[in-house]
Amino acid sequence: MSLKSNLHNLKEKYKGTKMAPAFNALHTFLYLPNEITHNGTHIKAADDLKRTMNTVIMAMVPCLIFGMFNAGYQHHLALGAIDSAQGFLDPSFWSWDNLIIGMWKVLPLVVVSYGVGLAIEFLFAVIKGHEVEEGYLVTGMLVPLIVPIDLPLWMLAVAVAFGVVIGKEVFGGTGMNILNPALTVRAFLFFAYPTWMSGDKVWVHGAVERTGTADAISGETILGSYAQNNSVIYDYWDMFWGIIPGSVGETSKLLIILGAFFLIFTKIGSWRIILSTLIGALCMGLIFNGVVDAGWISSSSKFFGLMSVPFWQHLIIGSVLFGAVFMATDPVTAAQTNKGKWIYGFLIGFISIMIRVFNPAYPEGVFLAILLMNVFAPTIDHYVVQGNVKKRMNRIKIKTA
């Protein structure tokens, strides 16, 4: 008897039981659902939620693989075992030693993220008696990409449980949450375990011991250097290629841009949100550059370093680009109207750079800006819709006058 026949028999066995949702999730992971539409359909399309989630994951896989190589590279670079003169073209970057270190540190983050998150999804599906929703497939990949390389696994497990339950399930599950679950996980880690989520050393493997005390390895990020009014410590091309310390998957701007084009081409990511987020960030950067050029702020001010960053450079340092492409575009928590998407994205970019500059202790505000705008997205859509209704009513009055 074939595997497919055995699975079909098991499906009939569990049909109508509490374990049916869990089994159906495993069954549809291997095979397409065999249910058909019996009534008339409005739209015929090949895509479904699972295929959509898998498409987003494919866009992030290059960032994940690059992050593994970069994790090992930054570790060896901090130890002085690698000459950084050649940067991205250095053959030592693509060394198996770098990949092995990266896999050893990153894959456990992926396993814990998916293991804890999907276990909670299955549990809620069984308790509530509905099918397992595929919404966590993307969240499970996002979480390892936006955390430090040496984050303890138990902290990640606790944060994922919080993010899935509080950020998603309490609102009713996939499609009902108002906050991005991955960013809810990041916010929980930032406020619950700040010493593991801020500072320069947490972004380089081995720079912080499990006790939270620094050892011989040191590493300084670009944002940290600017926040302390220091000079540029990395070449601009290294920033673009991603040969810099940072979160696992957020450093390579080239791969993020390629992922953006892929999501736009597949019509999964909103180009309006991505573009407006970048415009908002550039506008805020220009405003700060204008303040510095006008001499309205002293060079000794703690805000001077990040204010003086060339406005365009804000897009190749930190997480602005990654957040714009993979998290601001979340179709559930983002604005839904076309005009609302422009407003929503612009405010995310604008507020991100504002937080980055005015919070030197933690010079990155993308996740806070996106979470804030997640809350206001329904309000933005409401006023956009009401504005359209008002315009139509005015046109009707003019025609009937």
C-alpha positions in Angstrom: 0.0 0.0 0.0 1.4 3.4 -1.0 2.1 6.2 1.4 -0.6 8.3 -0.1 -3.2 5.5 0.5 -2.0 5.1 4.1 -2.3 8.9 4.7 -5.8 8.8 3.2 -6.8 6.0 5.6 -5.4 7.9 8.5 -7.3 11.0 7.4 -10.6 9.1 7.5 -9.6 7.7 10.9 -9.0 11.1 12.4 -11.9 12.8 10.6 -14.2 14.5 13.1 -11.8 14.1 16.0 -9.9 16.8 17.9 -6.7 15.6 16.2 -8.1 16.2 12.7 -6.6 19.8 12.3 -3.1 18.6 13.3 -3.2 15.6 10.9 -4.7 17.7 8.0 -1.8 20.2 8.4 0.7 17.4 8.0 -1.2 15.9 5.2 -1.5 19.1 3.1 2.2 19.7 3.8 3.0 16.7 1.6 0.0 16.8 -0.8 -2.4 19.3 -2.2 -5.8 19.3 -0.6 -8.3 17.2 -2.5 -11.3 19.3 -1.6 -13.1 20.9 -4.5 -15.4 23.8 -4.8 -19.0 22.6 -5.2 -20.6 26.0 -5.8 -19.8 28.8 -8.2 -16.5 30.6 -7.8 -15.8 34.3 -8.1 -12.0 34.1 -8.7 -9.9 31.2 -10.1 -6.3 31.3 -9.1 -3.5 28.9 -8.4 -2.2 30.6 -5.3 -3.3 29.9 -1.7 -2.1 30.9 1.7 0.5 28.2 1.9 1.9 28.9 -1.5 2.0 32.6 -0.7 3.9 32.0 2.6 6.4 29.7 0.8 7.1 32.4 -1.8 8.0 34.9 0.9 10.3 32.2 2.5 12.0 31.7 -0.8 12.8 35.4 -0.9 14.4 35.2 2.6 16.4 32.1 2.1 19.4 33.9 0.4 19.5 36.3 3.3 19.6 33.3 5.7 22.4 31.5 3.8 24.4 34.7 3.5 23.9 35.4 7.2 25.5 32.0 8.1 28.6 32.9 6.1 28.8 36.4 7.6 28.4 35.1 11.1 31.5 33.0 10.8 33.3 35.7 8.9 32.7 38.4 11.5 33.7 35.9 14.3 37.1 35.2 12.6 37.5 38.8 11.7 37.1 39.9 15.3 39.7 37.3 16.3 42.1 38.7 13.8 42.2 35.4 11.9 41.1 37.1 8.6 42.4 40.0 6.7 39.4 42.3 5.9 41.2 44.2 3.1 39.4 42.4 0.3 36.0 42.6 1.9 33.3 40.8 -0.1 35.8 39.6 -2.7 37.9 37.9 0.0 37.8 34.1 -0.8 38.0 33.5 3.0 34.5 34.9 3.3 33.1 31.9 1.5 35.2 29.5 3.6 33.5 26.3 4.9 34.7 27.3 8.4 32.5 30.4 8.2 29.6 28.4 7.0 30.0 25.7 9.7 30.1 28.3 12.5 27.1 30.1 10.9 25.1 26.8 10.6 26.0 25.8 14.2 24.6 29.1 15.5 21.8 30.0 13.1 20.1 26.6 12.5 19.2 26.1 16.2 17.5 29.5 16.1 15.5 28.4 13.1 14.6 25.0 14.7 13.5 26.6 18.0 11.5 29.4 16.2 9.6 26.9 14.1 9.4 24.2 16.8 7.9 26.4 19.5 5.7 28.5 17.1 4.2 25.6 15.2 3.6 23.6 18.4 1.5 26.5 19.7 -0.3 26.8 16.4 -1.1 23.1 16.5 -2.2 23.3 20.1 -4.6 26.2 19.5 -6.0 24.4 16.4 -6.7 21.3 18.3 -8.3 23.1 21.2 -10.4 25.4 19.1 -11.2 22.8 16.5 -10.2 24.7 13.3 -7.6 23.9 10.7 -3.9 24.8 11.3 -3.2 28.1 9.7 -0.1 28.6 7.7 0.6 32.2 8.8 3.5 31.2 11.1 5.5 29.8 8.2 6.9 33.3 7.4 7.1 34.4 11.0 9.2 31.3 11.8 11.7 32.3 9.3 11.7 36.1 10.1 12.4 35.6 13.8 15.9 34.0 13.4 16.8 36.7 10.8 16.2 39.6 13.1 17.9 38.5 16.4 21.5 38.5 17.5 23.6 35.5 16.6 24.3 34.4 20.2 20.8 34.9 21.6 20.2 32.0 24.1 17.7 29.5 22.8 15.6 29.5 25.9 15.1 33.3 25.5 14.1 32.8 21.9 11.6 30.1 22.9 10.0 32.3 25.6 9.8 35.2 23.2 8.3 33.1 20.4 5.6 31.8 22.7 4.8 35.3 23.8 4.7 36.6 20.2 2.5 33.8 18.9 0.0 33.8 21.8 -0.2 37.5 22.7 0.6 39.0 19.2 -1.6 36.6 17.2 -3.8 33.9 18.8 -5.5 36.3 21.3 -6.8 38.2 18.3 -8.2 35.1 16.6 -5.2 33.8 14.7 -4.0 34.3 11.1 -5.6 37.3 9.4 -7.0 38.7 12.7 -3.9 40.0 14.4 -3.1 43.8 14.5 0.6 43.4 15.3 3.3 41.7 13.3 4.1 38.5 15.3 7.8 38.5 14.4 8.2 42.1 15.6 6.2 41.3 18.7 8.9 38.7 19.4 11.6 41.2 18.8 9.9 43.8 21.0 9.5 41.2 23.8 13.2 40.3 23.6 14.3 44.0 23.6 12.3 45.0 26.7 12.7 41.7 28.6 16.4 41.0 27.9 17.9 44.4 26.8 21.5 43.4 27.4 21.2 40.6 24.8 19.5 42.9 22.2 21.5 46.1 22.4 25.1 47.2 22.3 27.8 46.4 19.7 29.1 43.1 21.1 25.9 41.2 20.8 26.1 41.2 17.0 29.3 39.2 16.7 29.5 35.5 17.7 31.6 35.0 20.8 31.8 38.7 21.8 29.4 38.1 24.7 29.6 35.1 27.0 26.4 33.4 28.3 26.8 35.3 31.5 26.4 38.5 29.6 30.0 39.7 30.3 32.4 40.7 27.5 35.4 38.5 26.6 38.4 39.2 24.4 36.4 39.5 21.2 35.1 43.0 20.3 32.9 44.3 17.5 31.5 47.7 16.7 28.5 48.3 14.5 28.1 51.3 12.2 25.1 52.7 14.2 27.0 52.3 17.4 30.0 54.1 16.0 27.8 57.0 14.8 25.9 57.1 18.1 29.2 57.8 19.8 30.1 60.5 17.3 32.9 58.4 15.9 33.9 58.2 12.2 32.8 55.7 9.6 34.4 52.3 10.4 33.2 50.3 7.3 33.4 50.9 3.6 30.1 51.9 1.9 30.4 48.8 -0.4 30.8 46.5 2.6 27.6 48.0 4.1 25.8 47.3 0.8 27.1 43.8 0.4 26.5 43.0 4.0 30.1 42.3 5.3 29.3 44.0 8.6 28.1 43.0 12.1 24.3 42.9 12.6 21.3 40.7 12.9 21.5 37.3 11.1 19.7 38.2 7.9 19.6 42.0 7.9 23.0 43.0 6.7 23.1 42.2 2.9 21.2 45.0 1.2 21.8 43.5 -2.2 20.0 40.3 -1.3 17.2 42.3 0.4 16.7 44.3 -2.8 16.6 41.1 -4.9 14.0 39.7 -2.4 12.0 42.9 -2.8 11.9 42.6 -6.6 10.9 39.0 -6.3 8.0 39.8 -3.9 6.9 42.7 -6.2 7.1 40.5 -9.3 5.0 37.8 -7.6 2.6 40.5 -6.4 2.9 39.4 -2.8 4.8 42.5 -1.5 3.4 46.0 -2.0 5.7 48.2 -3.9 3.8 51.2 -2.6 4.7 50.4 1.0 8.3 49.6 0.2 8.9 52.7 -1.8 7.1 55.0 0.6 9.0 53.6 3.6 12.3 54.4 1.8 11.0 57.9 0.9 10.0 58.5 4.5 13.4 57.5 5.8 15.2 59.7 3.2 13.0 62.7 4.1 13.8 62.4 7.8 17.5 62.0 7.0 17.4 65.1 4.8 15.8 67.1 7.6 18.5 66.0 10.1 21.2 66.8 7.5 19.7 70.3 7.1 19.8 70.8 10.8 23.5 69.9 10.9 24.3 72.0 7.9 22.5 75.0 9.4 24.6 74.8 12.5 21.6 74.4 14.8 23.2 71.6 16.7 26.6 71.4 18.4 29.1 68.8 17.2 29.5 67.8 20.9 25.8 66.8 21.1 25.0 63.1 21.6 22.7 63.4 18.6 25.2 65.0 16.2 26.8 61.7 15.0 23.6 60.1 13.7 22.2 63.5 12.5 25.2 64.0 10.3 24.9 60.6 8.6 24.3 61.3 4.9 20.6 60.8 4.3 21.0 58.1 1.7 23.3 56.1 4.0 20.4 55.4 6.4 19.2 52.9 3.8 22.4 50.8 3.9 22.9 50.7 7.6 20.7 49.1 10.2 17.4 47.4 9.4 15.4 50.0 7.5 15.6 48.2 4.2 14.9 44.7 5.6 11.9 46.1 7.6 10.5 47.9 4.6 10.6 44.7 2.4 9.8 41.8 4.7 7.8 43.3 7.6 6.1 46.5 6.7 4.6 44.7 3.8 2.8 42.1 5.9 -0.7 42.1 4.3 -2.5 41.4 7.6 -1.1 44.2 9.7 -0.4 46.8 7.0 -2.8 49.4 5.5 -5.1 48.0 2.8 -6.0 51.0 0.7 -3.6 52.3 -2.0 -3.5 55.8 -0.5 -3.3 54.3 3.0 -0.2 52.3 1.9 1.6 55.4 0.9 0.9 57.1 4.2 1.6 54.0 6.2 5.0 53.3 4.6 6.1 57.0 4.7 5.4 57.3 8.4 7.3 54.0 9.1 10.4 55.3 7.4 10.1 58.8 8.9 9.6 57.5 12.5 12.3 54.9 12.1 15.0 57.5 11.5 13.6 59.7 14.2 13.9 57.0 16.8 17.3 56.0 15.4 18.7 59.5 16.0 17.0 60.4 19.3 17.7 57.0 21.0 21.6 56.8 20.9 21.5 54.0 23.5 19.7 51.8 21.0 20.2 53.4 17.6 17.6 51.4 15.7 13.9 52.1 15.6 12.5 50.2 12.7 10.7 47.5 14.7 9.1 50.1 17.0 8.0 52.2 14.1 6.4 49.3 12.3 4.6 48.1 15.4 3.4 51.7 16.0 2.0 52.0 12.5 0.5 48.5 12.7 -1.8 49.9 15.4 -2.7 53.0 13.3 -3.1 51.2 10.0 -6.9 50.6 10.5 -7.3 54.2 11.4 -5.4 55.3 8.2 -7.6 53.1 6.1 -10.7 54.4 7.8 -10.0 58.0 7.0 -8.9 57.2 3.4 -12.2 55.4 2.9 -14.2 58.1 4.5 -12.4 60.7 2.4 -13.4 58.7 -0.8 -17.0 58.5 0.4 -17.1 62.2 1.0 -15.7 63.0 -2.5 -18.3 60.8 -4.1 -21.1 62.4 -2.1 -19.9 65.8 -3.1 -19.9 64.7 -6.8 -23.5 63.4 -6.4 -24.6 66.7 -4.9 -23.0 68.6 -7.8 -24.8 66.5 -10.4 -28.1 66.7 -8.6 -27.8 70.5 -8.0 
